[in-house]
């Protein structure tokens, strides 16, 4: 979902594009009609190569969920990308480093998991700066991939990411694994439904901002997800 902060000097064109893109993600059936609008905004939802699939996890690191995902990925020989939350990195700095040591990519999600539409531009900039600092300090890597909380963007975040030369990456398929009613079957079905070359898959390795214990169902679904994509001849790749 994209949205525009009308107090920002980004201009009326950016506002119109962001509004149209927001409609596309609120009404998924219209997303294809707005594909041409994403590029001017610097927003991506497919792998850079257009090949394979990129598996991504949001909201961690998490003391139980992240190790569970890392173990499954290690057994499967699959590399993923983890979009980290600054306040969770401060709680679990060693886990953030473990993600990198295992060969996985990292991205910046936020410092505190808040809807950007509720924040002033200076609050957005402060949140992103804090997250960037703690992630870099804990992992030794300065992230250049960005994904905002809830996939909700405003002009301040877009301008900041583009100014730093970051890629703003959302997703093409999600498992809705944060929901209390989600099951391993529903997660595996939703996140692979129609997924082909270039797909970016969204799952979560933490439950701090979602239904309690939701990461357990994600962990149960993950082997099924990887098996389904493997049967389609798809290989995991960097986003």
N, C-alpha and C positions, 0 to 999 in steps of 0.2 A: 504494500500500500504506500502510495506517495502522497504527500500533501505539501502545501505551500504556506510559508509564514508571510502574510501580506505586509508585515511591518518591515520585511527585508528589502534591500535595494536590488534584489535579483531581477526585477522588471516584470512587466505584464506578460511577456511571452513565456518566461519561465513559469509564471503562475498558471497560465492556461495549460501548458504542457503537463505540469505537475497535477493539475486538477483532473485532466483527462486520464492520466496514468493511474491516479487514485481510483477513479471509477472502474478502470480495467481490473484492478486487483480486488476491489470490493465486489465486483461482479465478474468472477473468473471467466465466464463465457465470452467476455468482450476483450480479454487480454490480448488475443491474437490481432485484433484490429488496431491495437495501440502499440504494436511492436516498433513501429517507426518513431514513436515518441520517446522511447527509452534512450536511444543513442545520444540525442542532443542533451539529455540530462546526465549522461555519464553513468547510467544504471544498467547493470547486466544481470541476466538470470540464466545464462548458459555457460558452458566451459569456453575458455578463450579459444581453444582449438576447434570447437564444434564437434569433437570426437569423445568417445567414452562417456563416463559419468563421474561426477564429482560428489562424493559423500561428505556432507558437512554436519557439524554438531554445534548447537548454540547453548549458551547459558552457563557453561562450566568455567573452571574445573569444579568437580564435585567429588567429595571424599569417597563415595561408593560408586556413583554412576560412571565417572571417568575411567577408573581402573577396569570396570566391567567392560566398557566399550573397547578399551585398549587391548584387553585380553582376547576378545573376539576378533578384532582386527589383526592382531598378531598371528592368531591361528589361521586366519584366512589369507594372510599376506597382502592385505589391502591397506592403502594409505588414505587418510581422510584429512579434513581441515576442521579445526576447532576454533569457533569464534568465541573468544574469552571475555568474561566480565571482570572488570578491575577489582570490584569488592570481593569476588570469589577467588581471584588470584592472590589477594592479600591473605585470605584465609588458608589457601592451599598452594603456596608458592612452589613447593617441591613437585606437586602434580603438574603444574604448568610446564615446568622444565622437563618432566617425564614425557609429556606429549611430544615435545620437540626431540628429545633423545630417542624416541621410538620412530622418528622419521616422518612424523605427521606435520602438516602445515598449520599455521595459526593465523587467525584474523582478529580484528578488533570489533567487539560487539558494543560495549559501553563500559562505563564505570559503575553506575547504578542503573538498574533496569527500569527505565521510565519512558513513557511515551513522549517523543520529542515535541509533539504538538502542544504539550503542556509546559514547555520550557522556553525561556527567552533565549535569543541567540547567544548571549554571553554564557548562559548556563550550559548550552549545547557544547560550546567551545571548551569550557572548563571540564565538562564530563569526559569529552574525548581526549583531552590532554592528559588528564589523570590516568585514564585507562592505558593510553599509549605509553606513559612513563612506567607504570607498574608492570605491564606486560613485557616491555623491553628489559627492565631490570631483572625480572624473574626468569626470563627465557634466553636472554642474550640476543634476541631477534626483535627488530623494530617492525611491527606488522604493517603491511601495505594493502591488505584486504580489509574492507569495512562492510559491516552489515548492522543497521540500527535495530534497536529493540522493536519487536513486533513487525519488522519490515516497514516501519513507518518513518518516512523521511520528511524533513522540511528544508527550506531553502538554505538555512544556516549550515546544516549538516552537509548538504550537497556541495555548497560552495567551499566548505572547509576541506572535504575529501578531495575535491578536484584540485584545489590549491596546493595540496600536498602530493598530488600525483598518485593518489590511492585509487584502487578499483573498488567501486561500490557494487557488491554482489548480493543479490537476493536469491531466489530459487525458482525452479520450474515445477518441482513436485515436493509435497510435504506429507508427512504421516499423521499430522494432527495428534501427535503423541503426548502433548501436554494436557489433553482433555481427560477428565475423570472417567469418562465412559470408554476411552480408547482401550482396545485389546491388542494383543500381539498380532492377531489375524487382521484387524482393521488397519493397523499401522503398516504392516507389510503390504497389504493390498493397495492402500492409498498412495504410499510413497513410490510404488513401482508402476502404478496405473498409467500406461502410455509412455513410460520412460524409455527413451532411446538415446542415440548419440547426442551428446551435448547437454544432457540433463544434469541439473544441479539439485541434489536431494537434501531436504532439510529434516533433521531429527534433533533430539535433545539428549544430552548426557547428564542433565541435572533436573531437579524438581523444586528448586528454590523459588521459582516464579510460576509454577504450574501445579498440577494435581500431585499430592503427596505420593511418593513411590512410583511416579510415572516412568522414571528411568528404567525400572525393572521390566516393564512391558516393552520398552524400546530395546533393551538388551535381548529379550526373548525373540523379538521380531527381527533383529539384525541379521542373524544367519540366514533366515528365509529371504530377506531382501537381497543379500549378496548372492544367494543361490539362484534366485529368479533372474537377476541381471546377468549372471554368468551364463544361464541357459539361453539368453538372448545374444550371447557373443559379445557382451559389453565388458569393458575393462575399466577399472578405477583409474582416474587421472587427476592431475592437479586442476583446480578450477581455472 
